[in-house]
């Protein structure tokens, strides 16, 4: 009898553990999901977000809303997500700029990365050095000759902190950083508009934001950050081919972040959905012509990329112009 009672007691004690082990993952999503893009419409972040949101809406059977919330180098959008419930229903899209904010914004009270968790890398894409089309600047060497002295009154534009850091390295690598004035914009679209208008000499940006202008001839891409020439741009050399192979932190990514405290199971569910989106023909139909490559990696994998970039930024931060 005592032995039987002992077995029964052991069974009762293990029931909660078994129930816990077999507990289903939290239901997600249970309501519409908002993807906050902290940059203006028309850029790589916006294009990638809208292409994948259509797929996610069908997959999740919930509306997936893309909200452009610009300002303060992406901080306004980031703060909205940070303050939202950590349940995966409000997500942030960001580029490597998020790893730079604490170096470029004097008013920053707290690094947003301490209040967010990396969920997945949505897509990657190259950056480019761009000039206005139809001018006498046709190559990188032309740009170097044109801007070899301060008297040339050259300038280069950046739309957010990532292209500020990337561009600083690139102009330094070309040996003309001290001869050019950096003009900072609150978003890529405004920077593109000003180079189209001839108000700045050059622009460093994600290739997807200027590709159509390049094809139309209104802008000219002088070089790209890819390892080899892009099939769609066979006449455009890589950074390495124009002597910029040693410049760090030039490749762009578009990452998904959630508020700190979001359950790991929900993070994984979101990452899995983006992995499926990366294989969807309709998503590829939109992103491939923009030279964007969908990824959809696991949270831990994205975290490693973010950690690597943070170390690079730490090393290069002395080159930044801080507001």
C-alpha positions as CSV (number, residue, x, y, z in Angstrom):
1,X,0.0,0.0,0.0
2,X,2.8,2.5,0.9
3,X,4.5,1.7,-2.3
4,X,1.3,2.3,-4.3
5,X,0.8,5.6,-2.5
6,X,4.3,6.6,-3.3
7,X,3.8,5.9,-7.0
8,X,0.6,7.9,-7.0
9,X,2.2,10.8,-5.3
10,X,5.1,10.8,-7.8
11,X,2.7,10.8,-10.7
12,X,0.7,13.7,-9.2
13,X,3.9,15.7,-8.7
14,X,5.0,15.2,-12.3
15,X,1.7,16.2,-13.8
16,X,2.3,19.9,-13.7
17,X,5.8,19.4,-15.2
18,X,4.3,17.4,-18.1
19,X,1.6,19.9,-18.6
20,X,4.1,22.7,-18.7
21,X,6.4,20.8,-21.2
22,X,3.4,20.2,-23.5
23,X,2.0,23.7,-23.2
24,X,1.2,25.2,-26.6
25,X,3.0,28.2,-27.9
26,X,1.2,31.5,-27.3
27,X,-1.4,32.3,-30.0
28,X,0.0,34.8,-32.4
29,X,-1.2,37.0,-33.9
30,X,-4.5,37.6,-32.3
31,X,-5.1,41.1,-33.8
32,X,-3.7,43.3,-36.5
33,X,0.1,43.7,-36.6
34,X,1.7,47.1,-37.1
35,X,5.1,47.3,-38.7
36,X,6.6,50.7,-37.9
37,X,9.0,52.1,-40.5
38,X,10.9,55.0,-39.0
39,X,11.8,56.4,-42.4
40,X,9.9,58.1,-45.2
41,X,8.1,56.1,-47.9
42,X,10.0,55.0,-51.0
43,X,13.2,53.8,-49.4
44,X,14.5,50.3,-49.0
45,X,12.9,49.8,-45.5
46,X,9.5,50.9,-46.8
47,X,9.7,48.8,-50.0
48,X,10.8,45.6,-48.1
49,X,8.2,46.1,-45.4
50,X,5.3,46.6,-47.8
51,X,6.3,43.6,-50.0
52,X,6.5,41.2,-47.0
53,X,3.5,42.7,-45.2
54,X,1.1,41.4,-47.9
55,X,2.5,37.9,-47.5
56,X,2.3,38.1,-43.7
57,X,-1.3,39.3,-43.8
58,X,-2.3,36.2,-45.8
59,X,-0.2,33.9,-43.7
60,X,-1.5,35.2,-40.3
61,X,-5.1,35.9,-41.4
62,X,-4.7,39.4,-39.8
63,X,-4.1,42.8,-41.3
64,X,-0.5,43.8,-41.3
65,X,-0.2,47.6,-41.4
66,X,2.9,49.4,-42.4
67,X,3.2,52.8,-40.6
68,X,5.8,55.4,-41.6
69,X,6.7,57.3,-38.5
70,X,9.7,59.5,-39.4
71,X,11.8,61.9,-37.3
72,X,14.9,62.1,-35.1
73,X,16.9,59.6,-37.1
74,X,14.4,56.9,-36.6
75,X,14.0,57.5,-32.8
76,X,10.3,58.5,-33.0
77,X,9.3,55.2,-34.6
78,X,11.6,53.3,-32.3
79,X,10.1,54.9,-29.2
80,X,6.6,54.0,-30.3
81,X,7.6,50.3,-30.5
82,X,9.5,50.4,-27.2
83,X,6.4,51.7,-25.4
84,X,4.1,49.2,-27.0
85,X,3.0,45.9,-25.4
86,X,5.7,43.2,-25.7
87,X,3.4,40.8,-27.5
88,X,4.7,41.0,-31.1
89,X,1.8,43.0,-32.5
90,X,3.9,46.2,-32.9
91,X,7.3,45.7,-34.6
92,X,10.0,48.0,-35.7
93,X,11.9,47.9,-39.0
94,X,15.4,49.3,-38.7
95,X,18.7,49.4,-40.6
96,X,22.2,49.4,-39.1
97,X,21.6,53.0,-38.2
98,X,20.1,51.7,-34.9
99,X,23.5,50.6,-33.8
100,X,24.9,54.1,-34.4
101,X,22.3,56.3,-32.7
102,X,24.1,56.6,-29.4
103,X,27.1,58.1,-31.2
104,X,25.2,60.5,-33.4
105,X,22.4,61.9,-31.2
106,X,23.5,63.9,-28.2
107,X,20.0,64.1,-26.9
108,X,19.7,60.4,-26.6
109,X,19.0,59.5,-23.0
110,X,19.0,55.7,-23.5
111,X,20.3,53.4,-26.3
112,X,17.1,52.0,-28.0
113,X,18.9,48.7,-28.4
114,X,18.7,48.1,-24.7
115,X,14.8,48.2,-24.9
116,X,14.4,46.2,-28.1
117,X,15.2,42.6,-29.1
118,X,16.4,41.6,-32.6
119,X,13.9,39.2,-34.1
120,X,15.0,38.6,-37.7
121,X,16.8,40.1,-40.6
122,X,14.1,40.8,-43.2
123,X,16.4,41.6,-46.1
124,X,19.8,42.8,-47.2
125,X,20.9,45.1,-49.9
126,X,24.0,46.9,-51.2
127,X,24.8,50.6,-50.8
128,X,26.0,52.9,-53.6
129,X,27.8,56.1,-54.3
130,X,25.5,58.2,-56.6
131,X,25.7,61.4,-58.5
132,X,23.3,63.4,-60.7
133,X,23.0,62.0,-64.2
134,X,24.1,63.9,-67.3
135,X,27.0,65.7,-65.6
136,X,30.8,65.4,-66.2
137,X,31.1,63.0,-63.2
138,X,30.8,59.6,-64.8
139,X,33.2,57.5,-62.7
140,X,34.7,57.5,-59.2
141,X,37.9,59.0,-60.6
142,X,35.8,61.9,-62.0
143,X,34.4,62.5,-58.6
144,X,37.8,62.5,-57.0
145,X,39.1,65.0,-59.6
146,X,36.0,67.2,-59.3
147,X,36.2,67.4,-55.5
148,X,40.0,67.5,-55.1
149,X,40.0,71.0,-53.6
150,X,37.7,72.9,-51.2
151,X,37.2,75.5,-54.0
152,X,35.1,73.0,-55.9
153,X,32.4,73.4,-53.2
154,X,31.5,69.7,-53.3
155,X,29.1,68.0,-50.9
156,X,27.7,64.6,-50.2
157,X,24.4,63.6,-48.7
158,X,23.3,61.0,-46.2
159,X,19.7,60.2,-45.3
160,X,20.3,58.7,-41.8
161,X,23.1,57.6,-39.4
162,X,24.1,54.4,-41.3
163,X,24.8,56.2,-44.5
164,X,26.5,58.9,-42.6
165,X,29.0,56.4,-41.2
166,X,29.3,54.4,-44.4
167,X,29.7,57.6,-46.4
168,X,32.3,59.0,-44.0
169,X,34.4,55.9,-44.6
170,X,33.9,55.9,-48.3
171,X,34.8,59.6,-48.8
172,X,37.8,59.1,-46.6
173,X,38.8,56.1,-48.6
174,X,38.6,58.2,-51.8
175,X,40.8,60.8,-50.1
176,X,38.2,63.6,-50.5
177,X,36.4,63.6,-47.1
178,X,38.1,66.9,-46.0
179,X,37.2,68.6,-49.3
180,X,33.4,67.8,-49.1
181,X,30.7,69.0,-46.9
182,X,28.3,66.3,-45.5
183,X,24.7,67.3,-45.8
184,X,22.4,65.3,-43.5
185,X,18.7,64.6,-44.4
186,X,15.8,63.3,-42.3
187,X,15.3,60.3,-44.7
188,X,16.5,59.0,-48.0
189,X,13.7,60.4,-50.1
190,X,14.7,64.0,-49.3
191,X,18.3,63.3,-50.1
192,X,17.4,61.7,-53.4
193,X,15.3,64.7,-54.3
194,X,18.1,67.1,-53.6
195,X,20.7,65.2,-55.7
196,X,18.2,65.1,-58.5
197,X,17.9,68.8,-58.2
198,X,21.6,69.3,-58.3
199,X,21.8,70.7,-54.7
200,X,24.4,68.2,-53.6
201,X,27.3,66.6,-55.5
202,X,27.0,63.0,-54.3
203,X,24.9,60.7,-52.3
204,X,25.6,57.5,-50.3
205,X,22.4,55.4,-50.0
206,X,20.9,52.0,-50.3
207,X,20.9,50.9,-54.0
208,X,17.1,50.2,-54.0
209,X,16.3,53.9,-53.4
210,X,18.1,55.0,-56.6
211,X,18.0,52.1,-59.0
212,X,15.1,53.3,-61.1
213,X,16.5,56.8,-61.3
214,X,19.8,55.2,-62.5
215,X,18.0,53.2,-65.2
216,X,16.2,56.4,-66.3
217,X,19.5,58.3,-66.5
218,X,18.5,61.0,-64.0
219,X,21.0,59.6,-61.5
220,X,24.2,57.7,-62.0
221,X,25.5,55.0,-59.7
222,X,29.3,55.1,-59.6
223,X,30.0,52.1,-57.4
224,X,28.2,49.5,-55.3
225,X,29.1,47.5,-52.1
226,X,28.6,44.0,-53.5
227,X,31.4,41.4,-53.7
228,X,31.0,41.2,-57.5
229,X,29.3,43.3,-60.1
230,X,25.5,43.1,-60.1
231,X,24.0,41.4,-63.2
232,X,21.5,44.2,-63.6
233,X,24.3,46.8,-63.4
234,X,27.1,45.3,-65.4
235,X,28.8,48.6,-66.1
236,X,28.9,49.6,-62.4
237,X,32.1,48.6,-60.5
238,X,32.2,47.4,-56.9
239,X,33.7,49.4,-54.1
240,X,36.7,47.0,-54.1
241,X,37.2,47.6,-57.9
242,X,37.6,51.4,-57.3
243,X,40.0,51.0,-54.4
244,X,37.5,50.9,-51.5
245,X,37.7,47.3,-50.5
246,X,39.1,48.1,-47.1
247,X,36.2,50.4,-46.1
248,X,34.1,48.8,-43.3
249,X,30.4,48.9,-42.6
250,X,29.0,49.5,-46.1
251,X,26.5,46.7,-46.5
252,X,22.9,47.4,-45.5
253,X,20.3,45.2,-43.8
254,X,16.7,45.7,-42.9
255,X,15.9,44.1,-39.5
256,X,12.8,43.4,-37.5
257,X,12.8,44.4,-33.8
258,X,10.3,43.8,-31.0
259,X,9.9,45.4,-27.5
260,X,12.1,43.9,-24.9
261,X,10.2,41.2,-23.0
262,X,8.5,39.8,-26.1
263,X,8.2,36.0,-25.4
264,X,10.8,33.9,-27.3
265,X,8.1,31.7,-28.8
266,X,6.5,34.8,-30.4
267,X,9.9,36.0,-31.6
268,X,10.4,32.6,-33.2
269,X,7.0,32.6,-34.8
270,X,7.7,36.1,-36.3
271,X,11.1,35.0,-37.6
272,X,9.6,31.8,-39.1
273,X,7.0,33.9,-40.9
274,X,9.6,36.1,-42.4
275,X,11.6,33.0,-43.5
276,X,8.5,31.8,-45.4
277,X,8.1,35.3,-46.9
278,X,11.7,35.1,-48.1
279,X,10.8,32.1,-50.3
280,X,7.5,33.5,-51.6
281,X,7.5,34.2,-55.4
282,X,5.4,37.4,-55.0
283,X,7.8,38.8,-52.4
284,X,10.8,38.0,-54.6
285,X,9.0,39.6,-57.6
286,X,9.0,42.9,-55.7
287,X,12.4,42.8,-54.0
288,X,14.7,41.2,-56.6
289,X,14.4,44.1,-59.1
290,X,15.3,46.4,-56.2
291,X,18.4,44.4,-55.6
292,X,17.1,43.4,-52.1
293,X,17.6,39.8,-50.9
294,X,15.1,38.5,-48.4
295,X,16.6,36.6,-45.5
296,X,14.3,35.6,-42.6
297,X,16.9,34.2,-40.2
298,X,16.5,33.1,-36.6
299,X,16.6,35.7,-33.7
300,X,19.9,34.3,-32.5
301,X,21.4,34.6,-35.9
302,X,20.3,38.2,-36.3
303,X,21.6,39.0,-32.9
304,X,25.1,37.8,-33.9
305,X,25.0,40.2,-37.0
306,X,23.9,43.1,-34.8
307,X,26.6,42.3,-32.2
308,X,29.2,42.3,-35.0
309,X,28.0,45.6,-36.4
310,X,28.0,47.2,-32.9
311,X,31.7,46.3,-32.5
312,X,32.5,47.8,-35.9
313,X,30.6,51.0,-35.0
314,X,32.5,51.2,-31.7
315,X,35.7,51.1,-33.6
316,X,34.7,53.7,-36.2
317,X,32.7,56.0,-34.0
318,X,35.5,58.5,-33.8
319,X,34.9,59.3,-37.4
320,X,31.3,60.4,-36.9
321,X,30.0,63.9,-36.9
322,X,27.8,64.2,-33.9
323,X,24.8,66.6,-33.7
